Amino acid sequence: MLEFIQTRSQAQFLRLAALLVVIVLGLALRRFGYAIDLPFIVVKYGGSALWAAMVYLLVALFVARARPAIIAAMALFIAIAVELFRLYHTPWLDAFRLTTAGALLLGRIFSLWNMLAYSIGIAAACAFDPARRAAFGRRR
């Protein structure tokens, strides 16, 4: 039992570390991607994929006992809901979207391609989820 608790807390710590790495990578990609001549598609949709991976890791931190597939489904639901929310416009919401925080959290323009990038980012985060890897390690 103690081993299970230690594995869980270690996995949560690794998830938190991964979350911080994903956030730094996403911000660096958006800030320096064009400056180092990365293609538009890498900067735009790479940032979206990293944002979705961040959502997966956040959900995973809050519902740590859920299976990774359930976490992935929840994260995809949230990511698509945020994307669909971009279709809703009010003056105060559009003003917030023009800020850096608003652009990073909510985005500015609706795009079906973002949903594909979100799916890829969540699938990658699920595949590399430290808790998933720890669970596979326990089964052996």
N, CA and C of each residue as an Amber inpcrd file, in Angstrom:
protein
   420
   0.8240000  -1.1990000   0.0000000   0.0000000   0.0000000   0.0000000
   0.8640000   1.2580000   0.0000000   1.8920000   1.2560000   0.8140000
   2.7870000   2.4090000   0.8780000   3.4610000   2.6320000  -0.4710000
   3.8120000   1.5450000  -1.1440000   4.4410000   1.6590000  -2.4660000
   3.4790000   2.3080000  -3.4610000   2.1900000   1.9440000  -3.3840000
   1.1760000   2.5120000  -4.2510000   1.0560000   4.0160000  -4.0230000
   1.0330000   4.4460000  -2.7660000   0.9190000   5.8680000  -2.4310000
   2.1550000   6.6220000  -2.9140000   3.3280000   6.0370000  -2.7000000
   4.5520000   6.6980000  -3.1580000   4.5680000   6.8150000  -4.6710000
   4.1140000   5.7710000  -5.3750000   4.0690000   5.8120000  -6.8320000
   3.1040000   6.8810000  -7.3050000   1.9320000   6.9740000  -6.6390000
   0.9440000   7.9960000  -6.9880000   1.4910000   9.4050000  -6.7770000
   2.0940000   9.6480000  -5.6190000   2.5950000  10.9960000  -5.3400000
   3.7700000  11.3210000  -6.2500000   4.5850000  10.3400000  -6.5610000
   5.6920000  10.5720000  -7.4920000   5.1410000  10.8910000  -8.8840000
   4.1150000  10.1690000  -9.3000000   3.5090000  10.4290000 -10.6060000
   2.9060000  11.8320000 -10.6410000   2.2640000  12.2580000  -9.5510000
   1.6890000  13.6020000  -9.5080000   2.7830000  14.6680000  -9.5550000
   3.8800000  14.4100000  -8.8720000   5.0060000  15.3440000  -8.9370000
   5.5410000  15.4150000 -10.3660000   5.6640000  14.2760000 -11.0220000
   6.1380000  14.2600000 -12.4100000   5.1490000  14.9510000 -13.3440000
   3.8640000  14.7910000 -13.0700000   2.8530000  15.5080000 -13.8640000
   2.9960000  17.0160000 -13.6950000   3.2180000  17.4530000 -12.4710000
   3.4040000  18.8820000 -12.2200000   4.6490000  19.3930000 -12.9250000
   5.7320000  18.6370000 -12.8540000   6.9670000  19.0240000 -13.5480000
   6.7350000  19.0740000 -15.0560000   6.0220000  18.0680000 -15.5840000
   5.7230000  18.0520000 -17.0210000   4.8570000  19.2480000 -17.4030000
   3.9040000  19.5890000 -16.5380000   3.0460000  20.7520000 -16.7860000
   3.8780000  22.0200000 -16.9120000   4.8070000  22.2080000 -15.9920000
   5.6580000  23.4040000 -16.0430000   6.5250000  23.4180000 -17.2920000
   7.0520000  22.2600000 -17.6830000   7.8670000  22.1680000 -18.9030000
   7.0180000  22.4980000 -20.1260000   5.8110000  21.9690000 -20.1890000
   4.9210000  22.2290000 -21.3260000   4.5770000  23.7130000 -21.4090000
   4.3080000  24.3400000 -20.2730000   3.9970000  25.7750000 -20.2780000
   5.1900000  26.5800000 -20.7900000   6.3790000  26.2790000 -20.3020000
   7.5800000  26.9950000 -20.7450000   7.8090000  26.7740000 -22.2370000
   7.6630000  25.5260000 -22.6920000   7.8470000  25.2480000 -24.1230000
   6.8240000  25.9940000 -24.9740000   5.5720000  26.0110000 -24.5240000
   4.5340000  26.7130000 -25.2730000   4.7840000  28.2070000 -25.3610000
   5.1600000  28.8080000 -24.2390000   5.4570000  30.2430000 -24.2450000
   6.6910000  30.5460000 -25.0940000   7.7070000  29.6990000 -24.9950000
   8.9240000  29.9010000 -25.7980000   8.6260000  29.7480000 -27.2780000
   7.8050000  28.7670000 -27.6140000   7.4570000  28.5660000 -29.0240000
   6.7250000  29.7690000 -29.5780000   5.7590000  30.2760000 -28.8280000
   5.0050000  31.4450000 -29.3010000   5.8680000  32.7080000 -29.3410000
   6.7810000  32.8350000 -28.4020000   7.6140000  34.0430000 -28.3250000
   8.7560000  34.0320000 -29.3290000   9.4320000  32.8830000 -29.4610000
  10.6550000  32.8290000 -30.2710000  10.5350000  31.9860000 -31.5380000
   9.3940000  31.3490000 -31.7480000   9.2450000  30.4540000 -32.8950000
   9.5230000  31.1110000 -34.2300000   8.9320000  32.2660000 -34.4590000
   9.1450000  32.9590000 -35.7300000  10.5500000  33.5480000 -35.7960000
  11.0740000  33.9870000 -34.6600000  12.4100000  34.5870000 -34.6270000
  13.4920000  33.5820000 -35.0350000  13.2580000  32.3060000 -34.7450000
  14.2530000  31.2970000 -35.1430000  13.8330000  30.5940000 -36.4360000
  12.9300000  31.2350000 -37.1630000  12.5000000  30.7930000 -38.5020000
  11.8020000  29.4400000 -38.5250000  11.0520000  29.1380000 -37.4850000
  10.2210000  27.9360000 -37.5380000   9.0370000  28.2130000 -38.4500000
   8.5730000  27.2160000 -39.1710000   7.4180000  27.4300000 -40.0530000
   6.1770000  27.8290000 -39.2620000   5.2940000  28.5680000 -39.9230000
   4.0490000  29.0280000 -39.3090000   3.2750000  27.8650000 -38.6940000
   3.1590000  26.7680000 -39.4180000   2.3640000  25.6290000 -38.9510000
   2.9100000  25.0560000 -37.6410000   4.2280000  25.0800000 -37.4880000
   4.8450000  24.5700000 -36.2530000   4.5460000  25.5160000 -35.0930000
   4.6810000  26.7940000 -35.3220000   4.4520000  27.7740000 -34.2520000
   2.9710000  27.8090000 -33.8700000   2.1130000  27.9360000 -34.8690000
   0.6790000  28.0680000 -34.6020000   0.0880000  26.8130000 -33.9940000
   0.2390000  25.6960000 -34.6740000  -0.4160000  24.4720000 -34.2180000
   0.4110000  23.7220000 -33.1830000   1.7080000  23.9490000 -33.1650000
   2.5250000  23.3990000 -32.0820000   2.1380000  24.0230000 -30.7610000
   1.9030000  25.3300000 -30.7850000   1.4410000  26.0190000 -29.5800000
   0.0780000  25.5160000 -29.1370000  -0.7940000  25.2500000 -30.0860000
  -2.1260000  24.7220000 -29.7580000  -2.0270000  23.3180000 -29.1700000
  -1.1520000  22.5040000 -29.7290000  -0.9570000  21.1450000 -29.2110000
  -0.3830000  21.1920000 -27.7920000   0.5520000  22.0900000 -27.5620000
   1.1220000  22.2330000 -26.2240000   0.0810000  22.7670000 -25.2380000
  -0.7720000  23.6670000 -25.6930000  -1.8420000  24.1750000 -24.8300000
  -2.7650000  23.0370000 -24.4120000  -3.1030000  22.1760000 -25.3680000
  -3.9760000  21.0410000 -25.0660000  -3.2840000  20.0370000 -24.1370000
  -1.9820000  19.8430000 -24.3180000  -1.2260000  18.9740000 -23.4100000
  -1.2590000  19.5620000 -21.9990000  -1.1890000  20.8770000 -21.9020000
  -1.2850000  21.5420000 -20.6090000  -2.6510000  21.2800000 -19.9790000
  -3.7010000  21.3480000 -20.7780000  -5.0470000  21.0680000 -20.2640000
  -5.1200000  19.6350000 -19.7480000  -4.5670000  18.6880000 -20.5060000
  -4.5470000  17.2930000 -20.0640000  -3.8540000  17.1720000 -18.7090000
  -2.6890000  17.7840000 -18.5850000  -1.9280000  17.6720000 -17.3430000
  -2.6340000  18.3510000 -16.1780000  -3.3050000  19.4620000 -16.4340000
  -4.0850000  20.1160000 -15.3790000  -5.2310000  19.2240000 -14.9140000
  -5.9460000  18.6620000 -15.8700000  -7.0410000  17.7560000 -15.5090000
  -6.4790000  16.5670000 -14.7380000  -5.3550000  16.0320000 -15.1930000
  -4.7350000  14.8780000 -14.5410000  -4.3410000  15.1900000 -13.0980000
  -3.9300000  16.4080000 -12.8410000  -3.5770000  16.7860000 -11.4760000
  -4.8080000  16.8270000 -10.5670000  -5.9590000  17.1870000 -11.1300000
  -7.1660000  17.3070000 -10.3140000  -7.9300000  15.9960000 -10.1730000
  -7.8520000  15.1430000 -11.1720000  -8.5380000  13.8460000 -11.1000000
  -7.4940000  12.7400000 -11.2550000  -6.5940000  12.7130000 -10.3130000
  -5.4130000  11.8510000 -10.3830000  -5.7470000  10.3690000 -10.4480000
  -6.8590000   9.9760000  -9.8950000  -7.1840000   8.5420000  -9.8490000
  -7.8880000   8.0450000 -11.0940000  -8.2690000   8.9470000 -11.9760000
  -8.9510000   8.5330000 -13.2030000  -7.9540000   7.8940000 -14.1690000
  -8.4820000   7.0260000 -15.0070000  -7.6440000   6.4060000 -16.0200000
  -7.2290000   7.4660000 -17.0450000  -6.0510000   7.3200000 -17.6450000
  -5.5890000   8.3030000 -18.6260000  -6.5700000   8.5370000 -19.7780000
  -7.2740000   7.5020000 -20.2130000  -8.2390000   7.6840000 -21.2960000
  -9.3890000   8.5950000 -20.8670000  -9.8150000   8.4750000 -19.6170000
 -10.8800000   9.3400000 -19.0980000 -10.3650000  10.7670000 -18.9770000
  -9.1410000  10.9070000 -18.4960000  -8.5310000  12.2340000 -18.3930000
  -8.4310000  12.8650000 -19.7780000  -8.0190000  12.0820000 -20.7580000
  -7.8950000  12.5840000 -22.1260000  -9.2470000  13.0330000 -22.6700000
 -10.2870000  12.2670000 -22.4090000 -11.6300000  12.6430000 -22.8710000
 -12.0850000  13.9440000 -22.2100000 -11.8350000  14.0690000 -20.9220000
 -12.2030000  15.3030000 -20.2140000 -11.4270000  16.4930000 -20.7680000
 -10.1390000  16.3110000 -20.9880000  -9.2980000  17.3930000 -21.5120000
  -9.7480000  17.7960000 -22.9170000 -10.0790000  16.8090000 -23.7460000
 -10.5440000  17.1230000 -25.0960000 -11.8640000  17.8710000 -25.0540000
 -12.7470000  17.4730000 -24.1570000 -14.0180000  18.1830000 -23.9960000
 -13.7740000  19.6430000 -23.6210000 -12.8870000  19.8660000 -22.6630000
 -12.5720000  21.2410000 -22.2360000 -11.9560000  22.0300000 -23.3780000
 -10.9970000  21.4410000 -24.0780000 -10.3160000  22.1410000 -25.1740000
 -11.3000000  22.5150000 -26.2850000 -12.1830000  21.5890000 -26.6330000
 -13.1610000  21.8820000 -27.6940000 -14.1720000  22.9170000 -27.2050000
 -14.5490000  22.8480000 -25.9440000 -15.4700000  23.8470000 -25.3940000
 -14.8590000  25.2450000 -25.4470000 -13.5790000  25.3420000 -25.1080000
 -12.8960000  26.6370000 -25.1810000 -12.8470000  27.1180000 -26.6330000
 -12.5820000  26.2050000 -27.5560000 -12.5440000  26.5820000 -28.9730000
 -13.9190000  27.0640000 -29.4390000 -14.9610000  26.3530000 -29.0650000
 -16.3110000  26.7700000 -29.4450000 -16.7010000  28.0870000 -28.7790000
 -16.1710000  28.3390000 -27.5930000 -16.4370000  29.5860000 -26.8750000
 -15.9190000  30.7960000 -27.6610000 -14.9680000  30.5540000 -28.5590000
 -14.4440000  31.6480000 -29.3820000 -15.4920000  32.1870000 -30.3450000
 -16.5420000  31.4410000 -30.5630000 -17.6190000  31.9070000 -31.4350000
 -18.5330000  32.8970000 -30.7260000 -18.4190000  32.9840000 -29.4100000
 -19.2340000  33.8890000 -28.6120000 -18.4790000  35.2050000 -28.4420000
 -19.1480000  36.3180000 -28.7500000 -18.4780000  37.6260000 -28.6940000
 -19.2980000  38.6350000 -27.8870000 -18.6090000  39.2890000 -26.9870000
 -19.1310000  40.4520000 -26.2820000 -17.9880000  41.4610000 -26.2440000
 -18.2670000  42.7310000 -26.0630000 -17.1810000  43.7200000 -26.0420000
 -16.1170000  43.4420000 -24.9760000 -16.5510000  43.1090000 -23.7480000
 -15.5760000  42.8790000 -22.6830000 -14.7710000  41.6110000 -22.9350000
 -15.4040000  40.5850000 -23.5050000 -14.7000000  39.3400000 -23.7830000
 -13.7060000  39.5290000 -24.9280000 -14.1120000  40.2640000 -25.9490000
 -13.1930000  40.5490000 -27.0550000 -12.0210000  41.4100000 -26.5850000
 -12.2830000  42.3340000 -25.6630000 -11.1930000  43.1460000 -25.1100000
 -10.2130000  42.2700000 -24.3350000 -10.7370000  41.3080000 -23.5670000
  -9.8660000  40.3920000 -22.8310000  -9.0580000  39.5270000 -23.7910000
  -9.6750000  39.0920000 -24.8680000  -8.9660000  38.2640000 -25.8530000
  -7.8200000  39.0170000 -26.5200000  -7.8640000  40.3200000 -26.5210000
  -6.7810000  41.1130000 -27.1120000  -5.5740000  41.2340000 -26.1830000
  -5.7460000  40.8740000 -24.9160000  -4.6130000  40.8960000 -23.9950000
  -3.7880000  39.6230000 -24.1820000  -2.5580000  39.6220000 -23.6860000
  -1.7100000  38.4350000 -23.7790000  -2.3420000  37.2650000 -23.0390000
  -2.8210000  37.5200000 -21.8250000  -3.4510000  36.4500000 -21.0500000
  -4.6920000  35.9110000 -21.7620000  -5.4850000  36.7850000 -22.3120000
  -6.6880000  36.3640000 -23.0230000  -6.3720000  35.5420000 -24.2550000
  -5.3480000  35.9690000 -24.9800000  -4.9550000  35.2180000 -26.1780000
  -4.4190000  33.8360000 -25.8190000  -3.6330000  33.7550000 -24.7500000
  -3.0610000  32.4680000 -24.3500000  -4.1160000  31.5360000 -23.7590000
  -5.0410000  32.0720000 -22.9850000  -6.0370000  31.2290000 -22.3230000
  -7.2290000  30.8920000 -23.2100000  -7.7460000  31.8710000 -23.9160000
  -8.9640000  31.6680000 -24.6960000  -8.7530000  31.6700000 -26.2080000
  -7.6610000  32.2580000 -26.6470000  -7.4550000  32.3880000 -28.0830000
  -8.3190000  33.4990000 -28.6520000  -8.1340000  33.7550000 -29.9270000
  -8.8550000  34.8650000 -30.5430000  -9.8210000  34.4240000 -31.6270000
  -9.4100000  33.4810000 -32.4570000 -10.1810000  33.1330000 -33.6460000
 -10.4990000  31.6440000 -33.6340000 -11.7460000  31.3060000 -33.9380000
 -12.1720000  29.9150000 -34.0160000 -11.4890000  29.2210000 -35.1960000
 -11.0670000  27.9830000 -34.9660000 -10.4220000  27.2140000 -36.0290000
 -10.6510000  25.7240000 -35.8080000 -11.1540000  25.0590000 -36.8220000
 -11.2980000  23.6110000 -36.7530000  -9.9350000  22.9320000 -36.6840000
  -8.9310000  23.5570000 -37.2870000  -7.5790000  22.9810000 -37.2590000
  -7.0200000  22.9400000 -35.8400000  -7.4210000  23.9080000 -35.0310000
  -6.9930000  23.8780000 -33.6270000  -7.4970000  22.6210000 -32.9320000
  -8.7000000  22.1910000 -33.2660000  -9.2450000  20.9930000 -32.6320000
  -8.4050000  19.7630000 -32.9810000  -7.9110000  19.7110000 -34.1970000
  -7.0080000  18.6190000 -34.5730000  -5.7080000  18.7110000 -33.7790000
  -5.1720000  19.9230000 -33.6640000  -3.9410000  20.1160000 -32.8820000
  -4.1720000  19.7480000 -31.4190000  -5.3510000  20.0850000 -30.8880000
  -5.6650000  19.7180000 -29.5070000  -5.6800000  18.2020000 -29.3450000
  -6.2800000  17.5260000 -30.2980000  -6.3370000  16.0570000 -30.2290000
  -4.9410000  15.4550000 -30.2250000  -4.0740000  15.9950000 -31.0550000
  -2.6970000  15.4960000 -31.1320000  -1.9570000  15.7860000 -29.8230000
  -2.1070000  16.9960000 -29.3040000  -1.4410000  17.3610000 -28.0510000
  -1.9180000  16.5240000 -26.8770000  -3.2180000  16.2670000 -26.8030000
  -3.7590000  15.4630000 -25.7110000  -3.3220000  14.0090000 -25.8580000
  -3.3230000  13.4970000 -27.0750000  -2.8680000  12.1180000 -27.2950000
  -1.4020000  11.9560000 -26.8910000  -0.5850000  12.9430000 -27.2340000
   0.8340000  12.8870000 -26.8560000   0.9990000  12.9670000 -25.3360000
   0.2530000  13.8670000 -24.7070000   0.3420000  13.9930000 -23.2460000
  -0.1220000  12.7050000 -22.5710000  -1.1550000  12.1000000 -23.0970000
  -1.6500000  10.8380000 -22.5420000  -0.6170000   9.7310000 -22.7200000
   0.0060000   9.6790000 -23.8770000   1.0030000   8.6390000 -24.1550000
   2.2160000   8.7610000 -23.2440000   2.5840000   9.9890000 -22.9090000
   3.7660000  10.2170000 -22.0780000   3.4270000  10.5560000 -20.6280000
   2.1800000  10.3490000 -20.2270000   1.7330000  10.6410000 -18.8630000
   2.5580000   9.8330000 -17.8620000   3.2180000  10.5110000 -16.9180000
   4.0320000   9.7960000 -15.9280000   3.2320000   8.7940000 -15.1000000
   1.9700000   9.0880000 -14.8060000   1.1500000   8.1590000 -14.0210000
   0.8540000   6.9060000 -14.8310000   0.6550000   7.0660000 -16.1010000
   0.4050000   5.9140000 -16.9710000   1.6290000   5.0240000 -17.0200000
   2.7800000   5.6420000 -17.1460000   4.0250000   4.8770000 -17.1930000
   4.2770000   4.1890000 -15.8600000   3.9500000   4.8480000 -14.7530000
   4.1250000   4.2420000 -13.4300000   3.1760000   3.0620000 -13.2630000
   1.9690000   3.1740000 -13.7940000   0.9980000   2.0800000 -13.6960000
   1.4710000   0.8640000 -14.4890000   2.0290000   1.1100000 -15.6720000
   2.5560000   0.0010000 -16.4720000   3.7500000  -0.6430000 -15.7740000
   4.5480000   0.1640000 -15.0950000   5.6960000  -0.3570000 -14.3680000
   5.2860000  -1.2470000 -13.2160000   4.1620000  -0.9340000 -12.5510000
   3.6700000  -1.7370000 -11.4380000   3.1430000  -3.0810000 -11.9070000
   2.6030000  -3.1470000 -13.1100000   1.9910000  -4.3920000 -13.6020000
   3.0460000  -5.4440000 -13.9330000   4.2390000  -5.0260000 -14.2250000
   5.2740000  -5.9800000 -14.6450000   5.7510000  -6.8270000 -13.5350000
